Amino acid sequence: MRDNVLIAILVIFSFFLALVMFYVGLMQVTKWACNAANKRAARNAARASTRATVVTPEVPEV
């Protein structure tokens, strides 16, 4: 009887540990995806701003 209680406690503990690990991994993946999206958006914005500043209409001299 005592062994069964010990095994049950161990199973419940390992289940909660796996749940916590899954949650931590999910947060890491979410953080990684958000960082990648933010970097991509920042890069696109920087590229658009440089493109806008480089391509300037030439003003004819009077």
Contacts in CASP RR format, 6 or more apart in sequence:
PFRMAT RR
TARGET T0000
AUTHOR 0000-0000-0000
METHOD contacts of the structure
MODEL  1
MRDNVLIAILVIFSFFLALVMFYVGLMQVTKWACNAANKRAARNAARAST
RATVVTPEVPEV
END
